[in-house]
């Protein structure tokens, strides 16, 4: 094969690949840009939620509490109780917490069901076998609601799917960005670069934290 012919063809293929990845990087970045702002802001806020100089986290205020009478057929399991809440109280439980096996001998069995939106939430505390349960309603400020969405709480199935798409975008954005940055650079430039410093800083912080 003539090297004078194959080399330009290889170069054209490399340029085409670069253009394709660059366009994908731009479109993925556009889709995930608002998510980056939201998650970056709320992540920064929650990262400073403790200590003397903690940042405001928003407010969560009790909006009401009432006692519900639980019928016999709803006492058999958390799932039956959840179904009864949906059909009679129009409350869709997004989270059902049951005691772990090792906790079953530590007092009466308790179930906790909760749901709602990012700004309005509810929680039901129920002692298994009881004919009554306490339902607590809570209202969250906008900042607290954004923090809840950051933790995938209160957004429902639609928000989970959207947040997953944002997470995939972040992965693609990072991988495509690294590929474009490393293209045409030698190993020496990669080692002596901001990327290498970033990896080193992450290792210095993560290794003690994980081990």
C-alpha positions in Angstrom: 0.0 0.0 0.0 1.3 3.4 -0.9 1.9 5.4 2.3 1.3 8.7 0.5 -2.3 7.6 -0.1 -3.1 5.9 3.2 -1.8 8.7 5.4 -4.2 11.4 4.1 -7.1 9.0 4.3 -6.3 8.2 7.9 -6.0 11.9 8.6 -9.4 12.5 7.0 -10.9 9.8 9.2 -9.4 11.3 12.3 -10.8 14.7 11.5 -14.2 13.3 10.8 -14.1 11.4 14.1 -13.0 14.6 15.9 -15.8 16.6 14.3 -18.4 14.0 15.2 -17.3 13.7 18.9 -17.1 17.5 19.1 -20.7 17.9 17.9 -21.8 15.2 20.3 -20.0 17.0 23.1 -21.7 20.3 22.3 -25.2 18.8 22.0 -24.8 16.7 25.2 -23.5 19.7 26.9 -26.5 21.7 25.9 -28.9 19.1 27.2 -27.1 18.8 30.5 -26.2 22.5 31.1 -29.1 23.4 33.3 -28.7 20.1 35.2 -25.0 21.0 35.8 -26.1 24.3 37.3 -28.8 22.8 39.4 -26.7 19.9 40.7 -23.6 22.0 41.1 -25.5 24.7 43.1 -27.4 22.2 45.4 -24.3 20.0 45.8 -22.3 23.1 47.0 -25.1 24.0 49.4 -25.5 20.5 50.8 -21.7 20.2 51.1 -21.8 23.0 53.6 -24.8 21.9 55.7 -22.9 21.2 58.9 -20.6 23.0 61.2 -20.6 26.5 62.7 -20.5 28.2 59.3 -23.1 26.1 57.6 -25.1 27.5 54.7 -28.9 27.9 54.7 -30.5 24.7 53.5 -34.0 26.0 53.1 -36.9 25.4 55.5 -39.2 22.5 56.1 -42.3 23.3 58.1 -45.0 21.0 59.4 -48.2 21.6 57.5 -50.5 19.4 59.5 -50.9 16.1 61.2 -53.9 13.8 61.6 -54.7 10.3 62.8 -56.0 7.7 60.3 -58.1 4.7 61.2 -56.6 1.7 59.5 -59.0 -1.1 58.4 -58.1 -4.7 59.0 -57.3 -5.5 55.4 -54.7 -2.7 55.3 -52.9 -4.0 58.3 -51.6 -7.2 56.7 -48.5 -5.8 55.0 -46.9 -2.5 54.0 -48.0 -3.1 50.5 -51.6 -3.5 51.5 -51.4 -0.3 53.6 -49.8 1.5 50.6 -52.7 0.3 48.3 -55.3 1.5 50.9 -53.6 4.9 51.1 -53.7 5.3 47.3 -57.3 4.2 47.0 -58.9 6.0 49.9 -56.5 8.9 50.8 -55.1 9.6 47.3 -51.6 9.3 48.7 -49.1 7.5 46.5 -46.3 6.0 48.6 -43.0 6.5 46.8 -40.9 5.0 49.7 -41.8 2.1 52.0 -39.4 1.4 54.8 -39.7 -1.9 56.8 -37.5 -3.1 59.6 -34.4 -5.1 58.6 -34.4 -8.8 59.8 -31.9 -7.9 62.6 -34.3 -5.2 63.9 -37.4 -7.3 64.1 -36.8 -8.2 67.8 -36.1 -4.6 68.8 -39.6 -3.6 69.9 -42.8 -3.5 67.9 -42.6 -3.7 64.1 -42.9 -0.2 62.5 -43.6 0.7 58.9 -42.9 4.1 57.4 -44.5 5.1 54.1 -43.8 8.5 52.5 -44.4 10.4 49.3 -45.5 13.7 47.9 -43.6 16.3 45.8 -40.5 18.3 46.3 -42.4 21.1 47.9 -45.1 19.1 49.7 -44.4 15.8 51.3 -46.2 13.4 53.7 -45.0 10.5 55.9 -47.1 7.8 57.7 -45.7 6.1 60.8 -47.5 2.8 61.5 -47.0 0.2 64.3 -47.9 -3.2 62.8 -51.2 -4.5 64.1 -52.4 -1.1 65.3 -55.8 0.3 64.2 -54.4 3.8 63.9 -51.5 5.6 62.2 -50.1 9.2 62.3 -50.0 11.0 59.0 -47.6 14.1 59.0 -47.7 16.7 56.2 -44.7 18.9 55.5 -44.1 21.9 53.3 -40.6 22.7 51.9 -39.2 26.0 50.8 -37.8 26.3 47.2 -34.2 25.8 48.3 -35.1 22.7 50.4 -37.2 21.4 47.4 -34.1 21.7 45.1 -32.0 19.9 47.7 -34.6 17.1 47.8 -34.6 16.9 44.0 -30.8 16.6 44.1 -31.3 13.5 46.3 -34.0 12.2 43.9 -36.7 12.7 46.6 -40.1 14.0 45.7 -39.7 14.2 41.9 -41.5 11.0 41.0 -40.7 8.6 38.2 -40.4 11.4 35.6 -37.7 13.2 37.6 -35.7 9.9 38.1 -35.7 9.3 34.3 -34.7 12.9 33.6 -32.0 12.8 36.3 -30.7 9.5 34.8 -30.4 11.2 31.4 -28.5 14.1 33.0 -26.1 11.7 34.7 -25.5 9.9 31.4 -24.9 13.2 29.7 -22.3 14.1 32.4 -20.5 10.8 31.7 -20.5 11.4 28.0 -19.5 15.0 28.4 -16.5 14.0 30.5 -15.4 11.2 28.3 -15.7 13.2 25.1 -14.0 16.1 26.7 -11.1 13.9 27.8 -10.8 12.4 24.3 -10.7 15.8 22.6 -8.3 17.2 25.1 -5.9 14.2 24.8 -6.0 14.1 21.0 -2.7 15.1 19.5 -0.9 15.4 22.8 2.0 13.1 23.8 2.3 11.1 27.0 4.6 13.7 28.5 2.0 16.5 28.0 -0.7 14.2 29.6 1.5 13.5 32.6 2.5 17.1 33.1 -1.0 18.6 32.8 -4.0 19.9 34.7 -5.6 16.4 34.1 -2.7 14.7 36.0 -3.0 17.2 38.8 -6.7 16.6 39.0 -6.2 12.8 39.2 -3.5 13.2 41.8 -5.7 15.5 43.9 -8.6 13.1 43.7 -6.4 10.2 44.9 -5.0 12.2 47.8 -8.6 13.0 49.0 -10.4 9.7 48.1 -7.9 7.1 49.3 -8.0 8.3 53.0 -11.8 8.8 52.7 -12.5 5.3 51.4 -9.9 3.4 53.4 
